[in-house]
Amino acid sequence: MEEINEIQSYIVNGYVFETKTEYNEAVQEKKAIKYLSSELNLSNIEKTYKLYCELIEKKIFKTPVGMDYLCLLYTSPSPRDRT
């Protein structure tokens, strides 16, 4: 009888994670992003910039899923763009 090796894939937002621990961290970050996105209006420049700074300072996101969200916030207009 031939043995079948099942490969377990852990995928979140198109990113493949090697371990269940990394996968779970990405899932938690995705949940946090969903919550933050529901509470944040990206057109509010000051609040978006403040949130971005807090997330960076506290090192909340560690996975590519969270980094994508940080990039989204970073590319949103910021108070530094106002002159």
N, C-alpha and C positions, 0 to 999 in steps of 0.2 A: 504494500500500500504506500502510495506516494504522500510524503508529508507536505502540507501546504503552509507556507510561512505567510501569515497575514501581516501586512504592513499597515500600521495605524498612522493615519494622517491627522494632524491637529491643525486645522485651518480657521483663521479668523480674518475677515476682510481681505481675503486673497493671500495672506501671509501664512506660510507653513512653519509651524513650530515643532521642534524636535522632541520636546518632552511635554508631558501632561502638565507639569508645573508652569512652564512658559505659556502653554495654551491657556491655562486657567487665569494667569495674570492678564493675558490679552483680553480674555472674556470679561474680566472685571473692569479693565480699562474701557472696553467698549460700552459697558453698562454706565460707567461714570460719564463718558462722553455723551451718551444718549440723554442722561439727566442734565448735564451742563448745557447741552444744546437746546433742551426744552425750556431752560430758564434764561438763556442768554439771547439777546437780540444783537446780532452781529452789526447792525447799523448803529448801535450805541457804541461809539468809538472809545469813549473813556472806560466803560465797563469791560469791553473786549480786551483792551490793552491791560487793564488792571488784572483781569483773570489770567491773561497770558503770563504776565510777570510773576504772579503768585504761583502758577503751575511750574514755571521754570525754577523759581527760588526754592520751592518745597520738593522739587524733583518727583512730582506725582507720577508722571508717565515714564515708563522705561522700555516699552515694547514698540515695535514699528507702528502698531495701531494708535498708540498714544502720540507718537511722534508725528504721525500724519495730522492729527488734530491740532497739535501745536503749530504745524506749518500752516494750517488753515487760519488759525488765529493770527499768526505772524503776518500773513499776506493780506489780512483784512486791514482796512484803513486804520491808522493809529493817530494819536494826538500829535506825534512828531511830524505827521504829514500836513498838519494844518499850519499855514504860515500866512 
